[in-house]
Amino acid sequence: MKVIKALIIFSIAIVLSGLGGCKVDETVADLVLPSNLQVEVMVDSITEGLVNITASAVNANYYVVTFVESGNTTSKESNDGIASYKYGASGIYTINVKAHSTADNFIEKIETVNVFVGKPTNDGIPPATGYMTPLAYPGFNLVWNDEFDGTSLSTSDWNYEIGTGSGGWGNNELQYYRQENTSVSNGVLTIQAKKEFFNSSAYTSSRITTQNKQSFKYGRIDIRASTPFGKGLWPALWMLGDNISTVGWPSCGEIDIMELVGGDDTDNEVHGTAHWEFNGARAQSGGSSKLPNGTFAHDFHVFSIIWDSQKIEWYRDDIKFKTLDITPADLTEFQSKFFLIFNVAVGGDWPGSPNSSTLFPQYMYVDYVRVFQK
């Protein structure tokens, strides 16, 4: 019987040694694996390319974190689960985190991180990665969308606004809006801002609207887009009230789903704002959202509002960053229909003019726009 018992223990030890990267040293009773491994991956917002790892696990004596870049591996061992690595180039990288009780007894997790190093490119190629949202939400119906699957804008949905507007579209902007600066291909709408002289303007760009074709009152609106970058660029995804031609602005109301004011320190921040009329003047309320890593030009992001009779909420990648109560009597503008506007302004009162560091051409890419209602 003693021989049989010894054989059983030996067999169990062999089986366990092949599970989860674990090796039994002597007997089953000696094996105490770590458990509940938690890993936090943080891209440093100050030092470009730096990634910080914080790991914790029950019964862990030490941790080994392995970073992979360009086929090379760098492993860092620590007792507290803290490790850092500075990547030299943009990319999506794999990080292996192990919590050890002994050298051969461990549990592990594989994490990925998207790292951005340096300025994004302005090569006219949309980003290959980014945040996405679904085609359906519980309690909502998809009532209109444009996935930009054709080779041109749908004339039943969109208009081109041409020229310089009144006073540079009211903001002393520098561009001349042209239809030729808008294109659709490979499932993406592209608005291009160029540094070129045209009709006495030093820059050209595009501005498109759904006025008198598609307008909406309430619902969820998702727009997946990548922005231009650099001093003097001012991309916007926004809305105006249908009645602007009769009551004027700001009495028609304005909902800015996303605006970005370009610059080295601001290409990672977007704004969501509402404007309306109050006692004969313009009133406004807004918020902003910053990326912890990279800029809004590096990747696609989804800019959203959820709007009903009580409030408007602004989201970036499903992270809420602003809520406006629209029940007060002086905010009745937001109880009516609004149409969409997409544009890239150059210069203007808010961003100021481009400078010598601003790269041209610049691009705003829009992957889709979707409107859901209850």
N, C-alpha and C positions, 0 to 999 in steps of 0.2 A: 504493500500500500504506500509506503514512503516513496518508492521509486515512481509509482504512478502519479502521486501528488507533485513530485519534483518535475516530471514531464509536463504536467498541466501548466504549472507556473512558467516554465521555460517557453511553452507554446504561446501563452498570453503575452509574454514579453516580446516575442518575435512579431506578433501581430501589431502590437501597439507601437513598435519602433517605426512602422511605416505610415503612421497616421499623423497628418498635420505638421510634418517636418520635425517630428519628435523622436527622440531616441531614449529608451529606458536604460539607465546606467546599471542598476543591479536588480532590483525587484520592482514589482508593480507598486508597492507601497511607497517607494521613493519618488515616484513620478508626481510632481505637482506643477502643472502647467499654469502660466498666466491666463487670465480671462478678462473679458470685457475691455478689449483694446479700443481706445478712443483716440482719434487722430484729428488734429486741427491743422489745416494748411492755410497759411496767410502769406499773401504777396505783399512785400513791404511797399508802402505808399511813397516813401522818400528815396530809397536807394533802388535804382532801376535794376531789375533782374533778380533781386534778392527775394528768396522764399524762406519763410520760417516755419518750422514744424514743431508742434507740441503734442506729445503722445503720453498716454497714461493707461495703466492696466493693473488689475489686481494680481498680486504675487509676482510682479516683475522685478527682477534684480537689476536689469539694465536694458538698454534699447540700442538697436542698430538701425540707422536710417541710411538707405542707399539711393543716391540720386544718379540718374542716367542722362547723359547729354552727348549727342553725336557719337554714340557707340561706346563712350567711356563711362565707367562707373566710379562714383566716389562714395565711400561708406564712412559714416560718422557714428561713433559709439558714445553713449552718454548714460549717466545714471539717472538723470532727471527727465529724460524723454524730450529734451530740447535740442534741436539741430537746425543749422542754416546752410544755405548754399546760394551762390550768386551765378545765375546763368548768363552766358555771354551773347545769346541770340534769342529772338522771339521763337516760340514754338509751344506745342503741347507735350508735356513731359510726364514720365512715369516716376513715381516715388514709392519705394518699398520700405515699409516700417515693420520691424520685428520687435516684439517684447519677449525677452529671454528670462527664464529661471536659471538655466545653465547654458553653456555654449550650444548644446545639442537639443535642448528643450525650449521651444518657443512657439508663439503664435504670430501671425503676420497679417498685414493689410496692404493692399495696393491702392494708391491714390494717384490721381492725375491733376495737373495744374496747367493753366494756360498763361504763359509768360509773355510780356511785351517788352521789348528792348528797342529803344530808339524811336524816331518818328515813324508813323505809318507811311506806306508808299502812296504815291499819287500817280500810279501807272495805268489807271483806268480799268483795273480788274477788281470786281467786288470781293469782299472778304469771303473766305471759304467756311468760316465758323461763326458761332454766335448763338444767342438765346432765341428760342422759338416758343410759340404758344399754339394751343390746339385749334382745330376747326370747329369745335363744339364745346359748350359749357352747360352744365346743368341749369335748367330754368331759363335759358336763353335760346333764341333762334337766330341763325345767320340770315340777315335780311339783305345784305349787299356786301360784295367783296370784289377786289381786283387783285389777281395773282400775277398780273403782268406777264402772261404766258405768250402773248403774240409778238408782233414786230413793230407795233406802234400803239399809241394811246387810243382807247376807245372814244370816238367822237360822241357817242351817246351818253358818256359819263363825264368827260373832261373838256375843259376849255383852256386855251392859252391866253394869258394876259401879256400884252406886248408894250414895250416902251419903257419910259422912266417914271410914269405916274405923275402925280402932283407933288412937287417938292421932293423928288426922289422917293415916291411912295409914302410921303409924309414923314420920312425919317432921314432925309438927306443922304439916301443911298447912292452909290456910285455906278451901279450896273445898268445896262440896257437889257431888258428881258426879251428873248427871242425864242421862237418855236424850235429853231435848229439846235438849241442847247439841251433839248430833251430827246432821249432815245429809249427804246424798249427792246431788250434782247435777252435770251437765256433766262427768262423768268424774272428779270430785274428791270425796274425803271431807274434810269440814270439822269440826274440833272447835273450839268457841267457848268462850272464857273470858269471863265477864261480871262486872261489879261490880254485884251485886244481892243483897239479903237473901233468904235462903231457908232455912227450917228452922234458924234461929239462925246460919247462916253468912253471911259478908259477900260471898262470891263463889260463882259456879257454874261448872262445867266438865263435861267428860266423860272417861270412862275405859272403853275397850273391850278385850276379850281374845278369844283363840281357845281358851281352856281347855276341855278335853274335846271339842273339835271339830276343831282342826287343831294338830298338834304335830310336831316334826321333830328328827331326830338327824343332824347333819352337813349340809354343803351350802353353797351360796352364797345369801345373802338380800340382796336389793336393795329399798330403800324410798326412793322419790322423794318428797321432802317440802319444805315451806317452813314455817319456825317462827314462832311469836309473838316479840315483842321487848319489852324494857323491864324495869326493876327489879321483882323478885318473880315473874316468869314462869319456869316450869320445865317445858318440854315434854320428852317422852321417848318413844323407840321402843325397846322392850326385850323381854326374854324371862325366863321363870321355868321351873324344872324341873317336869315333870308331877307329880312326887311331893310337891309342896309341902304338900298336904293331909294327908300321912302323916308326913313327916319335918320339916316346918316350914322356916323360913328362918333362916339361910343354907344349911342342909344341902342344900336342893334345888338350889342354885346360881342365879346370876343373870347374864345377859349383857345389858349395856346397849349396844345398837347405836349409839344417839345420845342424849345428854342435852345440854341447853343451859341455862345459868344466866343469866337475862336481866339486862341492865344496859347502860348506854351504852358501857362498856369491854369488855363480854363478849358482846354480841350477835353477834360475828363468830367465836366459838369454840365448838366442840362437843367432847364427851368420849365416849370409848368405854371401858367398864370391865367387869370380871368380878368377882363376889363369890362366896365359898364359905366353908365351915366349916373351921377349923383349930384343933385342940386346944380345942374348945368355944367358940371365938370366931369373929368374922367376919374373913376375910382378903380382900384385894382387890388388883387390879392394873389400871392404866388408862393411857391416853394421851389426847392432845387434838390438835385440828387447827384452825388459824386461817385465815380468809380474808384475802387481801391487799387486798380491795376490797369494801366494802359489808358487809351482814349476812346471816345465814341467813334473814331475812325478806324480803329484796329479790327473791330468785330461788328457783327450785326447785334442790335439790341431791339427790344420791343417796348414802344412807348404807348401807354394806354390811358384812357379815362373810363371810369364807370360813373354814369350820370343818370340821376332820376329826379323826381320832383322835389326831393329834399336836399340833395347835395351833389357835388362833383368831387370825385376822387382821382388823383393822378398817380400813375404807377410807372416805374422803370423796371423792366424784367420781373414784373409781378411784385415788386417791392413798393409799397405805398409810401409816398413822400409828401402828400398834401391833400387836405380835405377842405372844401368850402361849403358852408351852409348857404343854400340859395332860397331859403324860405322867407327871409325878410322882404318887405314890400318893395324896397328899392332895388331888388335883384330880379325883377320880373322878366328881364331880358332872357334869362336862362330857362324860361318855361315855353320856349318857341323853337322852331326848327333852325338848324345851322347847316352850312355847307363847308366843304373841306378846301384847304389851300395848302399846297406844297411849294416851297421856294427856297432858293439859296441867294441871299442878298450879299453884296460886297460893300463894305464900308457902312456908314450910317452913324446915327447918334450914339447907339449903344456900343458897338464893337470898335468904332473908330476906323481909320483907313488901314489897308495893308501896309506892311513895311518891307524892308529888304530881306527879311527872313521868311516871308510868306511865299510858299511854293504854288505855282500855277502850272497846268489847270488843276482845279479841285472838283470833287465829285460828292454828290449825295446819292446813295443807292437806296432804293425802296424795294423790298422783297414782296411785301403784300400789305394791303389795307383791308380790314374786316370790321364789319359793323354787326353787332348782335343786339337784339331787343327781346324783351319779355312778351 
